[in-house]
């Protein structure tokens, strides 16, 4: 008999870093600039940082559930 499937949660959060960079009309502009960097570029870098945080959070949450912590 197979062991019961463990419920993994938080995977729906991975939609955010996937969809945010695809919304090009939202960030297709130069203003507001941040330290001289146009919005187009710093929005993409913010998406990268957001993706790293969300992926790490989902991973740690599922890892704790897997090991029962």
PDB file of N, H, CA, C and O in Angstrom:
ATOM      1  N   UNK A   1       0.837  -1.171   0.000  1.00  0.00           N
ATOM      2  CA  UNK A   1       0.000   0.000   0.000  1.00  0.00           C
ATOM      3  C   UNK A   1       0.890   1.244   0.000  1.00  0.00           C
ATOM      4  O   UNK A   1       1.849   1.329   0.767  1.00  0.00           O
ATOM      5  N   UNK A   2       0.568   2.200  -0.857  1.00  0.00           N
ATOM      6  H   UNK A   2      -0.212   2.131  -1.480  1.00  0.00           H
ATOM      7  CA  UNK A   2       1.360   3.421  -0.998  1.00  0.00           C
ATOM      8  C   UNK A   2       1.087   4.362   0.177  1.00  0.00           C
ATOM      9  O   UNK A   2      -0.030   4.417   0.691  1.00  0.00           O
ATOM     10  N   UNK A   3       2.106   5.093   0.591  1.00  0.00           N
ATOM     11  H   UNK A   3       3.014   5.049   0.173  1.00  0.00           H
ATOM     12  CA  UNK A   3       1.888   6.060   1.676  1.00  0.00           C
ATOM     13  C   UNK A   3       0.955   7.177   1.210  1.00  0.00           C
ATOM     14  O   UNK A   3       0.883   7.464   0.015  1.00  0.00           O
ATOM     15  N   UNK A   4       0.240   7.809   2.146  1.00  0.00           N
ATOM     16  H   UNK A   4       0.299   7.576   3.116  1.00  0.00           H
ATOM     17  CA  UNK A   4      -0.671   8.883   1.752  1.00  0.00           C
ATOM     18  C   UNK A   4       0.090  10.057   1.143  1.00  0.00           C
ATOM     19  O   UNK A   4       1.193  10.392   1.574  1.00  0.00           O
ATOM     20  N   UNK A   5      -0.512  10.666   0.150  1.00  0.00           N
ATOM     21  H   UNK A   5      -1.408  10.394  -0.200  1.00  0.00           H
ATOM     22  CA  UNK A   5       0.121  11.817  -0.508  1.00  0.00           C
ATOM     23  C   UNK A   5       0.165  13.000   0.451  1.00  0.00           C
ATOM     24  O   UNK A   5      -0.819  13.307   1.122  1.00  0.00           O
ATOM     25  N   UNK A   6       1.281  13.636   0.503  1.00  0.00           N
ATOM     26  H   UNK A   6       2.081  13.386  -0.042  1.00  0.00           H
ATOM     27  CA  UNK A   6       1.414  14.812   1.359  1.00  0.00           C
ATOM     28  C   UNK A   6       0.907  16.027   0.601  1.00  0.00           C
ATOM     29  O   UNK A   6       1.164  16.195  -0.591  1.00  0.00           O
ATOM     30  N   UNK A   7       0.195  16.852   1.310  1.00  0.00           N
ATOM     31  H   UNK A   7      -0.014  16.715   2.278  1.00  0.00           H
ATOM     32  CA  UNK A   7      -0.368  18.051   0.685  1.00  0.00           C
ATOM     33  C   UNK A   7       0.683  19.149   0.681  1.00  0.00           C
ATOM     34  O   UNK A   7       1.187  19.551   1.730  1.00  0.00           O
ATOM     35  N   UNK A   8       1.000  19.617  -0.492  1.00  0.00           N
ATOM     36  H   UNK A   8       0.590  19.290  -1.344  1.00  0.00           H
ATOM     37  CA  UNK A   8       1.953  20.719  -0.639  1.00  0.00           C
ATOM     38  C   UNK A   8       1.147  21.996  -0.823  1.00  0.00           C
ATOM     39  O   UNK A   8       0.211  22.030  -1.623  1.00  0.00           O
ATOM     40  N   UNK A   9       1.493  23.024  -0.106  1.00  0.00           N
ATOM     41  H   UNK A   9       2.253  22.997   0.544  1.00  0.00           H
ATOM     42  CA  UNK A   9       0.732  24.259  -0.211  1.00  0.00           C
ATOM     43  C   UNK A   9       1.630  25.396  -0.658  1.00  0.00           C
ATOM     44  O   UNK A   9       2.854  25.336  -0.547  1.00  0.00           O
ATOM     45  N   UNK A  10       0.997  26.410  -1.155  1.00  0.00           N
ATOM     46  H   UNK A  10       0.002  26.458  -1.246  1.00  0.00           H
ATOM     47  CA  UNK A  10       1.713  27.604  -1.549  1.00  0.00           C
ATOM     48  C   UNK A  10       2.129  27.652  -2.993  1.00  0.00           C
ATOM     49  O   UNK A  10       2.677  28.660  -3.440  1.00  0.00           O
ATOM     50  N   UNK A  11       1.886  26.593  -3.739  1.00  0.00           N
ATOM     51  H   UNK A  11       1.441  25.775  -3.376  1.00  0.00           H
ATOM     52  CA  UNK A  11       2.288  26.590  -5.145  1.00  0.00           C
ATOM     53  C   UNK A  11       1.557  27.651  -5.954  1.00  0.00           C
ATOM     54  O   UNK A  11       2.068  28.099  -6.981  1.00  0.00           O
ATOM     55  N   UNK A  12       0.374  28.061  -5.514  1.00  0.00           N
ATOM     56  H   UNK A  12      -0.040  27.697  -4.680  1.00  0.00           H
ATOM     57  CA  UNK A  12      -0.363  29.089  -6.246  1.00  0.00           C
ATOM     58  C   UNK A  12       0.386  30.417  -6.215  1.00  0.00           C
ATOM     59  O   UNK A  12       0.175  31.258  -7.088  1.00  0.00           O
ATOM     60  N   UNK A  13       1.262  30.625  -5.220  1.00  0.00           N
ATOM     61  H   UNK A  13       1.433  29.941  -4.510  1.00  0.00           H
ATOM     62  CA  UNK A  13       2.048  31.856  -5.152  1.00  0.00           C
ATOM     63  C   UNK A  13       3.043  31.974  -6.304  1.00  0.00           C
ATOM     64  O   UNK A  13       3.480  33.077  -6.633  1.00  0.00           O
ATOM     65  N   UNK A  14       3.403  30.857  -6.915  1.00  0.00           N
ATOM     66  H   UNK A  14       3.049  29.960  -6.648  1.00  0.00           H
ATOM     67  CA  UNK A  14       4.352  30.878  -8.021  1.00  0.00           C
ATOM     68  C   UNK A  14       3.765  31.522  -9.272  1.00  0.00           C
ATOM     69  O   UNK A  14       4.495  31.810 -10.220  1.00  0.00           O
ATOM     70  N   UNK A  15       2.468  31.747  -9.283  1.00  0.00           N
ATOM     71  H   UNK A  15       1.875  31.513  -8.512  1.00  0.00           H
ATOM     72  CA  UNK A  15       1.830  32.436 -10.407  1.00  0.00           C
ATOM     73  C   UNK A  15       2.272  33.901 -10.450  1.00  0.00           C
ATOM     74  O   UNK A  15       2.403  34.476 -11.530  1.00  0.00           O
ATOM     75  N   UNK A  16       2.498  34.500  -9.295  1.00  0.00           N
ATOM     76  H   UNK A  16       2.392  34.033  -8.418  1.00  0.00           H
ATOM     77  CA  UNK A  16       2.847  35.923  -9.228  1.00  0.00           C
ATOM     78  C   UNK A  16       4.143  36.231  -9.975  1.00  0.00           C
ATOM     79  O   UNK A  16       4.132  37.105 -10.842  1.00  0.00           O
ATOM     80  N   UNK A  17       5.275  35.551  -9.680  1.00  0.00           N
ATOM     81  H   UNK A  17       5.284  34.842  -8.975  1.00  0.00           H
ATOM     82  CA  UNK A  17       6.494  35.885 -10.427  1.00  0.00           C
ATOM     83  C   UNK A  17       6.457  35.416 -11.877  1.00  0.00           C
ATOM     84  O   UNK A  17       7.289  35.839 -12.681  1.00  0.00           O
ATOM     85  N   UNK A  18       5.517  34.558 -12.220  1.00  0.00           N
ATOM     86  H   UNK A  18       4.842  34.215 -11.567  1.00  0.00           H
ATOM     87  CA  UNK A  18       5.387  34.130 -13.605  1.00  0.00           C
ATOM     88  C   UNK A  18       4.627  35.161 -14.426  1.00  0.00           C
ATOM     89  O   UNK A  18       4.995  35.441 -15.567  1.00  0.00           O
ATOM     90  N   UNK A  19       3.578  35.722 -13.858  1.00  0.00           N
ATOM     91  H   UNK A  19       3.279  35.495 -12.932  1.00  0.00           H
ATOM     92  CA  UNK A  19       2.708  36.646 -14.592  1.00  0.00           C
ATOM     93  C   UNK A  19       3.230  38.078 -14.574  1.00  0.00           C
ATOM     94  O   UNK A  19       3.080  38.791 -15.566  1.00  0.00           O
ATOM     95  N   UNK A  20       3.832  38.513 -13.485  1.00  0.00           N
ATOM     96  H   UNK A  20       3.954  37.933 -12.679  1.00  0.00           H
ATOM     97  CA  UNK A  20       4.252  39.915 -13.345  1.00  0.00           C
ATOM     98  C   UNK A  20       5.139  40.400 -14.492  1.00  0.00           C
ATOM     99  O   UNK A  20       4.890  41.492 -15.004  1.00  0.00           O
ATOM    100  N   UNK A  21       6.161  39.653 -14.926  1.00  0.00           N
ATOM    101  H   UNK A  21       6.363  38.766 -14.510  1.00  0.00           H
ATOM    102  CA  UNK A  21       6.973  40.146 -16.051  1.00  0.00           C
ATOM    103  C   UNK A  21       6.253  40.087 -17.398  1.00  0.00           C
ATOM    104  O   UNK A  21       6.681  40.730 -18.356  1.00  0.00           O
ATOM    105  N   UNK A  22       5.178  39.331 -17.475  1.00  0.00           N
ATOM    106  H   UNK A  22       4.831  38.809 -16.696  1.00  0.00           H
ATOM    107  CA  UNK A  22       4.440  39.225 -18.739  1.00  0.00           C
ATOM    108  C   UNK A  22       3.499  40.395 -18.969  1.00  0.00           C
ATOM    109  O   UNK A  22       2.955  40.542 -20.063  1.00  0.00           O
ATOM    110  N   UNK A  23       3.301  41.217 -17.971  1.00  0.00           N
ATOM    111  H   UNK A  23       3.743  41.097 -17.082  1.00  0.00           H
ATOM    112  CA  UNK A  23       2.402  42.368 -18.084  1.00  0.00           C
ATOM    113  C   UNK A  23       3.159  43.571 -18.649  1.00  0.00           C
ATOM    114  O   UNK A  23       3.234  44.618 -18.006  1.00  0.00           O
ATOM    115  N   UNK A  24       3.708  43.425 -19.827  1.00  0.00           N
ATOM    116  H   UNK A  24       3.647  42.574 -20.350  1.00  0.00           H
ATOM    117  CA  UNK A  24       4.546  44.448 -20.437  1.00  0.00           C
ATOM    118  C   UNK A  24       3.874  45.815 -20.543  1.00  0.00           C
ATOM    119  O   UNK A  24       4.538  46.814 -20.267  1.00  0.00           O
ATOM    120  N   UNK A  25       2.602  45.924 -20.923  1.00  0.00           N
ATOM    121  H   UNK A  25       2.062  45.112 -21.147  1.00  0.00           H
ATOM    122  CA  UNK A  25       1.999  47.269 -20.987  1.00  0.00           C
ATOM    123  C   UNK A  25       2.017  48.000 -19.645  1.00  0.00           C
ATOM    124  O   UNK A  25       1.950  49.229 -19.612  1.00  0.00           O
ATOM    125  N   UNK A  26       2.105  47.274 -18.563  1.00  0.00           N
ATOM    126  H   UNK A  26       2.159  46.276 -18.589  1.00  0.00           H
ATOM    127  CA  UNK A  26       2.142  47.883 -17.239  1.00  0.00           C
ATOM    128  C   UNK A  26       3.448  48.641 -16.998  1.00  0.00           C
ATOM    129  O   UNK A  26       3.444  49.686 -16.348  1.00  0.00           O
ATOM    130  N   UNK A  27       4.552  48.128 -17.510  1.00  0.00           N
ATOM    131  H   UNK A  27       4.555  47.279 -18.038  1.00  0.00           H
ATOM    132  CA  UNK A  27       5.846  48.738 -17.211  1.00  0.00           C
ATOM    133  C   UNK A  27       6.599  49.225 -18.446  1.00  0.00           C
ATOM    134  O   UNK A  27       7.809  49.442 -18.375  1.00  0.00           O
ATOM    135  N   UNK A  28       5.929  49.398 -19.555  1.00  0.00           N
ATOM    136  H   UNK A  28       4.946  49.221 -19.614  1.00  0.00           H
ATOM    137  CA  UNK A  28       6.552  49.875 -20.786  1.00  0.00           C
ATOM    138  C   UNK A  28       6.621  51.406 -20.790  1.00  0.00           C
ATOM    139  O   UNK A  28       5.941  52.074 -21.568  1.00  0.00           O
ATOM    140  N   UNK A  29       7.458  51.938 -19.901  1.00  0.00           N
ATOM    141  H   UNK A  29       8.010  51.396 -19.269  1.00  0.00           H
ATOM    142  CA  UNK A  29       7.641  53.395 -19.803  1.00  0.00           C
ATOM    143  C   UNK A  29       8.965  53.682 -19.100  1.00  0.00           C
ATOM    144  O   UNK A  29       9.564  52.799 -18.486  1.00  0.00           O
ATOM    145  N   UNK A  30       9.398  54.910 -19.202  1.00  0.00           N
ATOM    146  H   UNK A  30       8.911  55.627 -19.702  1.00  0.00           H
ATOM    147  CA  UNK A  30      10.686  55.293 -18.610  1.00  0.00           C
ATOM    148  C   UNK A  30      10.522  55.914 -17.228  1.00  0.00           C
ATOM    149  O   UNK A  30      11.417  55.807 -16.389  1.00  0.00           O
ATOM    150  N   UNK A  31       9.399  56.555 -16.989  1.00  0.00           N
ATOM    151  H   UNK A  31       8.672  56.643 -17.670  1.00  0.00           H
ATOM    152  CA  UNK A  31       9.180  57.237 -15.709  1.00  0.00           C
ATOM    153  C   UNK A  31       8.282  56.421 -14.821  1.00  0.00           C
ATOM    154  O   UNK A  31       7.359  55.799 -15.347  1.00  0.00           O
ATOM    155  N   UNK A  32       8.465  56.367 -13.550  1.00  0.00           N
ATOM    156  H   UNK A  32       9.214  56.873 -13.122  1.00  0.00           H
ATOM    157  CA  UNK A  32       9.426  57.103 -12.738  1.00  0.00           C
ATOM    158  C   UNK A  32      10.792  56.409 -12.720  1.00  0.00           C
ATOM    159  O   UNK A  32      10.881  55.184 -12.635  1.00  0.00           O
ATOM    160  N   UNK A  33      11.818  57.192 -12.798  1.00  0.00           N
ATOM    161  H   UNK A  33      11.745  58.187 -12.867  1.00  0.00           H
ATOM    162  CA  UNK A  33      13.180  56.666 -12.738  1.00  0.00           C
ATOM    163  C   UNK A  33      13.602  56.537 -11.277  1.00  0.00           C
ATOM    164  O   UNK A  33      13.199  57.328 -10.424  1.00  0.00           O
ATOM    165  N   UNK A  34      14.405  55.541 -11.013  1.00  0.00           N
ATOM    166  H   UNK A  34      14.731  54.898 -11.705  1.00  0.00           H
ATOM    167  CA  UNK A  34      14.919  55.306  -9.658  1.00  0.00           C
ATOM    168  C   UNK A  34      16.434  55.364  -9.733  1.00  0.00           C
ATOM    169  O   UNK A  34      17.055  54.478 -10.320  1.00  0.00           O
ATOM    170  N   UNK A  35      17.047  56.401  -9.145  1.00  0.00           N
ATOM    171  H   UNK A  35      16.543  57.121  -8.668  1.00  0.00           H
ATOM    172  CA  UNK A  35      18.487  56.635  -9.214  1.00  0.00           C
ATOM    173  C   UNK A  35      18.975  56.689 -10.658  1.00  0.00           C
ATOM    174  O   UNK A  35      20.070  56.216 -10.963  1.00  0.00           O
ATOM    175  N   UNK A  36      18.172  57.259 -11.539  1.00  0.00           N
ATOM    176  H   UNK A  36      17.282  57.643 -11.292  1.00  0.00           H
ATOM    177  CA  UNK A  36      18.538  57.410 -12.946  1.00  0.00           C
ATOM    178  C   UNK A  36      18.238  56.190 -13.800  1.00  0.00           C
ATOM    179  O   UNK A  36      18.457  56.223 -15.011  1.00  0.00           O
ATOM    180  N   UNK A  37      17.747  55.121 -13.205  1.00  0.00           N
ATOM    181  H   UNK A  37      17.570  55.094 -12.221  1.00  0.00           H
ATOM    182  CA  UNK A  37      17.425  53.896 -13.939  1.00  0.00           C
ATOM    183  C   UNK A  37      15.951  53.959 -14.338  1.00  0.00           C
ATOM    184  O   UNK A  37      15.094  54.126 -13.471  1.00  0.00           O
ATOM    185  N   UNK A  38      15.635  53.829 -15.636  1.00  0.00           N
ATOM    186  H   UNK A  38      16.332  53.693 -16.340  1.00  0.00           H
ATOM    187  CA  UNK A  38      14.239  53.889 -16.072  1.00  0.00           C
ATOM    188  C   UNK A  38      13.385  52.793 -15.430  1.00  0.00           C
ATOM    189  O   UNK A  38      13.878  51.721 -15.079  1.00  0.00           O
ATOM    190  N   UNK A  39      12.105  53.088 -15.289  1.00  0.00           N
ATOM    191  H   UNK A  39      11.704  53.959 -15.574  1.00  0.00           H
ATOM    192  CA  UNK A  39      11.151  52.173 -14.665  1.00  0.00           C
ATOM    193  C   UNK A  39      11.171  50.802 -15.337  1.00  0.00           C
ATOM    194  O   UNK A  39      11.067  49.778 -14.661  1.00  0.00           O
ATOM    195  N   UNK A  40      11.302  50.777 -16.655  1.00  0.00           N
ATOM    196  H   UNK A  40      11.386  51.609 -17.204  1.00  0.00           H
ATOM    197  CA  UNK A  40      11.301  49.518 -17.406  1.00  0.00           C
ATOM    198  C   UNK A  40      12.324  48.537 -16.852  1.00  0.00           C
ATOM    199  O   UNK A  40      12.041  47.345 -16.736  1.00  0.00           O
ATOM    200  N   UNK A  41      13.513  49.030 -16.509  1.00  0.00           N
ATOM    201  H   UNK A  41      13.743  49.999 -16.604  1.00  0.00           H
ATOM    202  CA  UNK A  41      14.579  48.152 -16.032  1.00  0.00           C
ATOM    203  C   UNK A  41      14.436  47.812 -14.549  1.00  0.00           C
ATOM    204  O   UNK A  41      14.605  46.656 -14.159  1.00  0.00           O
ATOM    205  N   UNK A  42      14.125  48.812 -13.723  1.00  0.00           N
ATOM    206  H   UNK A  42      13.987  49.750 -14.040  1.00  0.00           H
ATOM    207  CA  UNK A  42      14.073  48.479 -12.300  1.00  0.00           C
ATOM    208  C   UNK A  42      12.841  47.670 -11.946  1.00  0.00           C
ATOM    209  O   UNK A  42      12.848  46.964 -10.938  1.00  0.00           O
ATOM    210  N   UNK A  43      11.779  47.749 -12.745  1.00  0.00           N
ATOM    211  H   UNK A  43      11.774  48.323 -13.565  1.00  0.00           H
ATOM    212  CA  UNK A  43      10.617  46.871 -12.523  1.00  0.00           C
ATOM    213  C   UNK A  43      11.009  45.421 -12.761  1.00  0.00           C
ATOM    214  O   UNK A  43      10.626  44.536 -11.996  1.00  0.00           O
ATOM    215  N   UNK A  44      11.769  45.178 -13.814  1.00  0.00           N
ATOM    216  H   UNK A  44      12.081  45.897 -14.436  1.00  0.00           H
ATOM    217  CA  UNK A  44      12.200  43.805 -14.107  1.00  0.00           C
ATOM    218  C   UNK A  44      13.119  43.268 -13.014  1.00  0.00           C
ATOM    219  O   UNK A  44      13.025  42.099 -12.642  1.00  0.00           O
ATOM    220  N   UNK A  45      13.999  44.111 -12.504  1.00  0.00           N
ATOM    221  H   UNK A  45      14.075  45.061 -12.807  1.00  0.00           H
ATOM    222  CA  UNK A  45      14.870  43.667 -11.406  1.00  0.00           C
ATOM    223  C   UNK A  45      14.056  43.418 -10.137  1.00  0.00           C
ATOM    224  O   UNK A  45      14.358  42.500  -9.375  1.00  0.00           O
ATOM    225  N   UNK A  46      13.033  44.226  -9.910  1.00  0.00           N
ATOM    226  H   UNK A  46      12.787  44.972 -10.529  1.00  0.00           H
ATOM    227  CA  UNK A  46      12.154  43.995  -8.766  1.00  0.00           C
ATOM    228  C   UNK A  46      11.409  42.674  -8.920  1.00  0.00           C
ATOM    229  O   UNK A  46      11.190  41.961  -7.941  1.00  0.00           O
ATOM    230  N   UNK A  47      11.021  42.348 -10.153  1.00  0.00           N
ATOM    231  H   UNK A  47      11.199  42.927 -10.949  1.00  0.00           H
ATOM    232  CA  UNK A  47      10.356  41.058 -10.407  1.00  0.00           C
ATOM    233  C   UNK A  47      11.293  39.889 -10.100  1.00  0.00           C
ATOM    234  O   UNK A  47      10.855  38.863  -9.579  1.00  0.00           O
ATOM    235  N   UNK A  48      12.565  40.041 -10.416  1.00  0.00           N
ATOM    236  H   UNK A  48      12.921  40.875 -10.839  1.00  0.00           H
ATOM    237  CA  UNK A  48      13.545  38.989 -10.128  1.00  0.00           C
ATOM    238  C   UNK A  48      13.671  38.789  -8.616  1.00  0.00           C
ATOM    239  O   UNK A  48      13.664  37.657  -8.133  1.00  0.00           O
ATOM    240  N   UNK A  49      13.786  39.893  -7.873  1.00  0.00           N
ATOM    241  H   UNK A  49      13.792  40.813  -8.265  1.00  0.00           H
ATOM    242  CA  UNK A  49      13.890  39.789  -6.414  1.00  0.00           C
ATOM    243  C   UNK A  49      12.624  39.199  -5.799  1.00  0.00           C
ATOM    244  O   UNK A  49      12.693  38.376  -4.886  1.00  0.00           O
ATOM    245  N   UNK A  50      11.474  39.625  -6.305  1.00  0.00           N
ATOM    246  H   UNK A  50      11.418  40.294  -7.046  1.00  0.00           H
ATOM    247  CA  UNK A  50      10.205  39.081  -5.826  1.00  0.00           C
ATOM    248  C   UNK A  50      10.114  37.582  -6.104  1.00  0.00           C
ATOM    249  O   UNK A  50       9.668  36.815  -5.251  1.00  0.00           O
ATOM    250  N   UNK A  51      10.534  37.173  -7.287  1.00  0.00           N
ATOM    251  H   UNK A  51      10.897  37.796  -7.980  1.00  0.00           H
ATOM    252  CA  UNK A  51      10.511  35.752  -7.634  1.00  0.00           C
ATOM    253  C   UNK A  51      11.411  34.948  -6.702  1.00  0.00           C
ATOM    254  O   UNK A  51      11.034  33.863  -6.260  1.00  0.00           O
ATOM    255  N   UNK A  52      12.601  35.471  -6.401  1.00  0.00           N
ATOM    256  H   UNK A  52      12.907  36.353  -6.760  1.00  0.00           H
ATOM    257  CA  UNK A  52      13.510  34.761  -5.499  1.00  0.00           C
ATOM    258  C   UNK A  52      12.889  34.586  -4.123  1.00  0.00           C
ATOM    259  O   UNK A  52      12.977  33.511  -3.531  1.00  0.00           O
ATOM    260  N   UNK A  53      12.262  35.638  -3.611  1.00  0.00           N
ATOM    261  H   UNK A  53      12.191  36.512  -4.092  1.00  0.00           H
ATOM    262  CA  UNK A  53      11.640  35.556  -2.288  1.00  0.00           C
ATOM    263  C   UNK A  53      10.467  34.573  -2.270  1.00  0.00           C
ATOM    264  O   UNK A  53      10.336  33.776  -1.341  1.00  0.00           O
ATOM    265  N   UNK A  54       9.633  34.630  -3.278  1.00  0.00           N
ATOM    266  H   UNK A  54       9.739  35.278  -4.033  1.00  0.00           H
ATOM    267  CA  UNK A  54       8.459  33.744  -3.314  1.00  0.00           C
ATOM    268  C   UNK A  54       8.881  32.293  -3.479  1.00  0.00           C
ATOM    269  O   UNK A  54       8.359  31.416  -2.790  1.00  0.00           O
ATOM    270  N   UNK A  55       9.817  32.028  -4.382  1.00  0.00           N
ATOM    271  H   UNK A  55      10.240  32.740  -4.942  1.00  0.00           H
ATOM    272  CA  UNK A  55      10.264  30.651  -4.600  1.00  0.00           C
ATOM    273  C   UNK A  55      10.923  30.096  -3.336  1.00  0.00           C
ATOM    274  O   UNK A  55      10.679  28.950  -2.960  1.00  0.00           O
ATOM    275  N   UNK A  56      11.750  30.899  -2.687  1.00  0.00           N
ATOM    276  H   UNK A  56      11.949  31.831  -2.992  1.00  0.00           H
ATOM    277  CA  UNK A  56      12.391  30.441  -1.442  1.00  0.00           C
ATOM    278  C   UNK A  56      11.347  30.191  -0.363  1.00  0.00           C
ATOM    279  O   UNK A  56      11.438  29.206   0.369  1.00  0.00           O
ATOM    280  N   UNK A  57      10.359  31.069  -0.255  1.00  0.00           N
ATOM    281  H   UNK A  57      10.285  31.870  -0.850  1.00  0.00           H
ATOM    282  CA  UNK A  57       9.310  30.883   0.744  1.00  0.00           C
ATOM    283  C   UNK A  57       8.490  29.630   0.515  1.00  0.00           C
ATOM    284  O   UNK A  57       8.202  28.894   1.459  1.00  0.00           O
ATOM    285  N   UNK A  58       8.110  29.378  -0.734  1.00  0.00           N
ATOM    286  H   UNK A  58       8.344  29.976  -1.501  1.00  0.00           H
ATOM    287  CA  UNK A  58       7.337  28.165  -1.051  1.00  0.00           C
ATOM    288  C   UNK A  58       8.179  26.922  -0.778  1.00  0.00           C
ATOM    289  O   UNK A  58       7.680  25.935  -0.238  1.00  0.00           O
ATOM    290  N   UNK A  59       9.448  26.973  -1.149  1.00  0.00           N
ATOM    291  H   UNK A  59       9.854  27.775  -1.588  1.00  0.00           H
ATOM    292  CA  UNK A  59      10.332  25.831  -0.919  1.00  0.00           C
ATOM    293  C   UNK A  59      10.472  25.532   0.575  1.00  0.00           C
ATOM    294  O   UNK A  59      10.339  24.385   0.999  1.00  0.00           O
ATOM    295  N   UNK A  60      10.741  26.571   1.365  1.00  0.00           N
ATOM    296  H   UNK A  60      10.849  27.503   1.020  1.00  0.00           H
ATOM    297  CA  UNK A  60      10.920  26.353   2.803  1.00  0.00           C
ATOM    298  C   UNK A  60       9.637  25.862   3.462  1.00  0.00           C
ATOM    299  O   UNK A  60       9.674  25.008   4.347  1.00  0.00           O
ATOM    300  N   UNK A  61       8.509  26.402   3.031  1.00  0.00           N
ATOM    301  H   UNK A  61       8.478  27.096   2.312  1.00  0.00           H
ATOM    302  CA  UNK A  61       7.231  25.967   3.603  1.00  0.00           C
ATOM    303  C   UNK A  61       6.961  24.493   3.304  1.00  0.00           C
ATOM    304  O   UNK A  61       6.546  23.744   4.189  1.00  0.00           O
ATOM    305  N   UNK A  62       7.192  24.085   2.080  1.00  0.00           N
ATOM    306  H   UNK A  62       7.530  24.694   1.362  1.00  0.00           H
ATOM    307  CA  UNK A  62       6.953  22.691   1.713  1.00  0.00           C
ATOM    308  C   UNK A  62       7.990  21.760   2.327  1.00  0.00           C
ATOM    309  O   UNK A  62       7.696  20.601   2.619  1.00  0.00           O
ATOM    310  N   UNK A  63       9.196  22.265   2.519  1.00  0.00           N
ATOM    311  H   UNK A  63       9.435  23.207   2.282  1.00  0.00           H
ATOM    312  CA  UNK A  63      10.232  21.452   3.150  1.00  0.00           C
ATOM    313  C   UNK A  63       9.878  21.177   4.608  1.00  0.00           C
ATOM    314  O   UNK A  63      10.062  20.065   5.102  1.00  0.00           O
ATOM    315  N   UNK A  64       9.365  22.208   5.297  1.00  0.00           N
ATOM    316  H   UNK A  64       9.215  23.112   4.896  1.00  0.00           H
ATOM    317  CA  UNK A  64       8.947  22.024   6.700  1.00  0.00           C
ATOM    318  C   UNK A  64       7.810  21.024   6.794  1.00  0.00           C
ATOM    319  O   UNK A  64       7.785  20.198   7.706  1.00  0.00           O
ATOM    320  N   UNK A  65       6.865  21.090   5.859  1.00  0.00           N
ATOM    321  H   UNK A  65       6.885  21.762   5.118  1.00  0.00           H
ATOM    322  CA  UNK A  65       5.721  20.166   5.886  1.00  0.00           C
ATOM    323  C   UNK A  65       6.199  18.744   5.609  1.00  0.00           C
ATOM    324  O   UNK A  65       5.672  17.788   6.178  1.00  0.00           O
ATOM    325  N   UNK A  66       7.196  18.604   4.736  1.00  0.00           N
ATOM    326  H   UNK A  66       7.624  19.381   4.274  1.00  0.00           H
ATOM    327  CA  UNK A  66       7.680  17.275   4.386  1.00  0.00           C
ATOM    328  C   UNK A  66       8.360  16.598   5.559  1.00  0.00           C
ATOM    329  O   UNK A  66       8.191  15.398   5.776  1.00  0.00           O
ATOM    330  N   UNK A  67       9.133  17.369   6.318  1.00  0.00           N
ATOM    331  H   UNK A  67       9.271  18.344   6.141  1.00  0.00           H
ATOM    332  CA  UNK A  67       9.864  16.805   7.435  1.00  0.00           C
ATOM    333  C   UNK A  67       9.137  16.954   8.769  1.00  0.00           C
ATOM    334  O   UNK A  67       9.668  16.590   9.818  1.00  0.00           O
ATOM    335  N   UNK A  68       7.919  17.490   8.721  1.00  0.00           N
ATOM    336  H   UNK A  68       7.487  17.785   7.869  1.00  0.00           H
ATOM    337  CA  UNK A  68       7.111  17.580   9.918  1.00  0.00           C
ATOM    338  C   UNK A  68       7.578  18.610  10.919  1.00  0.00           C
ATOM    339  O   UNK A  68       7.377  18.438  12.121  1.00  0.00           O
ATOM    340  N   UNK A  69       8.192  19.665  10.456  1.00  0.00           N
ATOM    341  H   UNK A  69       8.356  19.805   9.480  1.00  0.00           H
ATOM    342  CA  UNK A  69       8.671  20.715  11.371  1.00  0.00           C
ATOM    343  C   UNK A  69       7.732  21.856  11.404  1.00  0.00           C
ATOM    344  O   UNK A  69       7.970  22.830  12.117  1.00  0.00           O
TER     345      UNK A  69
END
